[in-house]
Amino acid sequence: MLTLRSSDRDTLLATCVRALPNEGCGLLLGSADGAVQVVVASENVADSAKVYEIDPKVLLRAYRRAENEGLEVLGVFHSHTHSEAYPSPTDVAQAPDPTWHYVIVSFARRPSVVRSYRIENDLVTEEPVLIVE
């Protein structure tokens, strides 16, 4: 399960909205139990509405911050501008870590949808997202 504070969900959504018409993206830092404590926005260096790529400098800084603050990099988030909140074949093929949470924001419907997945050996499993105040 992934746990997000409502303020972190809002930060995640705002990051994705600011990136439109491209996909927005970033990283999630927190504890091993899936509780997100920090949302790290990244420029989509792919500059695309169909794929995303985290800025390598943001990735490095996020890992350093996690280490310094006793946190873990829990996963990644990105938006789908016109499709459902489900990992695309590209998302699955590029999933770098089976322990990560892969959060997808979909703007295909209103209101937007936030869903989270685990991806391991091409197997996609949805997990609950708990929003807390």
N, C-alpha and C positions, 0 to 999 in steps of 0.2 A: 504494500500500500504506500502511496505517496501522500504526504500531508503538506498542505500549503496554507499559510495564513492568507486571509482575504487580501491583505495589502500586497503580498508577494504575487498573488494571482493578478492583481491589478497592474503591478509592475511588468509582469510577463506579457499581459495583454497590450499594455501601452507600448512596449518594445516592438511587438509585432505590428501594431497599427502604424507606428512611426516609419516602419520599413516599407509600407505599401507604396507602390504596387508590387514590390518584391516580397519574398518571404523574409520574415524576421527570425532572429535566432539568439540563443544565449545558453548559458550554463546554470546549473542548479548546485548549490553547495549546501551541505547539512550533515545530519548524523546518519549513522548506518541503518537506523530504523526507518529511514525514508522521510524524516521531517526536514523540510527545506527551511534553511535559515537565511540564505542569501541568494538573490537572483542576480546574475551577472549578464548584462546585455552585451551583445557583440554585433558589430557590423557584419552583414552578410557579404563576405568578400567575393562570393560567386556572383553578386549583383544580378540576381535572377528571381523570377516569379515561380520557377519550377524546382529549383534546388537551393540548398543553403550550404554555406561553409563558414565555420567559426573562424574568426581572425586568430591566427596562430599566437600573436602577442597576447590576446585576451585569454586564450587557453593556458599559456604559460603563467600569466599573472594569477589566474584563478587557481591553478595547482599550488602556486606559492602561497597564496592567501589561505587556502584550505589547510596547508601544512602549518602555517604560522598560527592559525586560529583553532587548530585541533578539529577541523572539519574534514569532510570528504567531498570530492566531486561526485555528486549523485547521478548526474545525467545532463541531458541536453533538452532544450525546447526549440521548436520552430513552428512556423505557421504554414498552413495550406491556404492559399488565397482563394481558390475556387473549387476545392475538392474536400471531401469529408475528412474528419480527424482520425485517419487510419494510415499507418505507414505505407508509403508507396514502395514499389519494388526497389527504387533507388535508395529510399530510406533504409530498407532492410539490408541491402547489399553493402551499405556504407556504415552500418551500426558497428562502432569500434569496440564496445565493451558489453559483454552479456550481463554484467552486474548493474549497468546503468538503467535509469528510468528515461524513457523516450516520450517526452510530452509534446503533443501536437495540438495547436490551436487552429480551428477551422473557421474561416470567414464565409463559408459556403451558405450558411443559414444565419438568421438573426434570432435570438442573440447568438454570439459566437460560442463555440463548444471547445472545452478543454478536456482532453483525455490523455491517459498515460499507458504506456506499454513496456513490456520487457521483450527483448529480441535476442534469441540465442539460437545459433545454427539455423537461421532462416525461419525459426518458429516464432510467431508473434502472439503474445499473450497480453490481453488487456488486464489492467489492475485498477482497483478503486483509487479515486482521488478524493481525499477528505479535505474540505475547506473549513478552516477554523478561524475564529475572530481573534 
